[in-house]
Structure formats: structure tokens, C-alpha cells
Amino acid sequence: MAYHLNHRRQGRPLFEPETGSMREGIGHYGFEQVGARRVRSRCENPYPCDFDLGILTAIARRFERTSYVAHLDEQQCRKHGAEACTYEVTW
């Protein structure tokens, strides 16, 4: 929610707390459980992949200080023209 609250399209915030409505336009962060202590996140947004790596690392380490975030398949990366980057978080 904070992610959308702090971004605008055509001068309007992508999240309006008064109405609770959220508009699309900058992507989402979600996770898929792939193991007992492992999740994957596919990030499709306008930000550099290193930015996503930092966000995911900060979130993961807030819950488990020893967590690790890996950028999967760096050839399929926004730096090389892909539409998304995929990360794996382990703890």
C-alpha cells in the first residue's frame, strides 16, 4: 500500500486512503513459497533490479537477520532487457 501511496499517474496517487482504491501502474511485490525456508519473488516494475534486491533484502532481514536474497538467472534480467527479475529468499 505504501508503495502505491507514494507514486502518481496523471497527477493522481495510485492509492487513495479516503476511498481505499488502488490503481495499477508500477507493479507489485509478491512471493511464492518454494521450500520450507525459501520463497521466490518475481519483480516486474520500472525500478532497477538492484533496487528490488535492496528492498527484498531489507524486508527479509527484518524478520530473520541471517536471510539471504539471490538474483536468479541474471541473463533473464531487466538489465538485459527482460520484463522482470526473479529473486530467491532463504532463511
N, C-alpha and C positions, 0 to 999 in steps of 0.2 A: 504494500500500500504506500509506504513512504517513497518508494521508487517512483511510482506514478504521480504522487502528490507533488514531487519536485521537478516534473517535466511538463512541458506545454506543447500543444499542437494548435496552430492557428490562434495563438494567444490565450487558449483556454487550458487550465490544468487537466492532466489526464485522469486525475482522481478528484472528485468534488465531495468533501466530507459532509456538506449540508444535505446532499441527496444520496450519498453512498454509491454514486455511479462511477464506474471506471471505464475509460476509453482505451482502446488499443493504440499501439504505435511505437513502443520501444522495447517490446519483448518481456519475458518473464524468467524467473529463476525457479526451476523445479528439480525434483530429484526422483530417481528410480532406484529402489533397493536391489542390489545385485549380489549381496552376500550378507553374512551375519554382521559384519562391521565394515560394510562397503556400500557406497552409493555412487551413482553416475548422474552428472548434470550436463545437459546439452544447452549451451547458451547461444541463442540467436538474437542478437541485439546490435545496436550501432557502435558499441564500445570496443576498444582494442582487447584482444584476448588476455593480455597481461593485467588489465583492469579486472576482468572476471576472475582471473586466478587470485588476485589480491582479495576480492570480495569473498570468494568461496573459502579461502584460507582463513580469513578473519572470522567468518561465521563458524567454521568447523572448530577452530581453536578456542572459540568462546565456550564451547561445550566440552572439548577434550584437547588439552594442551599438546598432546603428542600426535594429533591427527596430521595427515599428510594429504596434499592435493597434487595430483599428477595431471598434466595436459596429455590426453590420449591422442594418438595419431597426428603428430604435428604437421604431416603433409596435408591432412584434411583440416585446415585451419583458416581462419579469416585472414591471416597474414598472407596466405597463398591463394586467396580468392574464394574460399569456401563460404557458405552462408552461415555456418555455425562452428563452434568449437565444443568438444566434449571433454569433460574432466571426471576423474575418479577420486573420490574422497575415502580414505581409510582411517580407522582409529582403533 
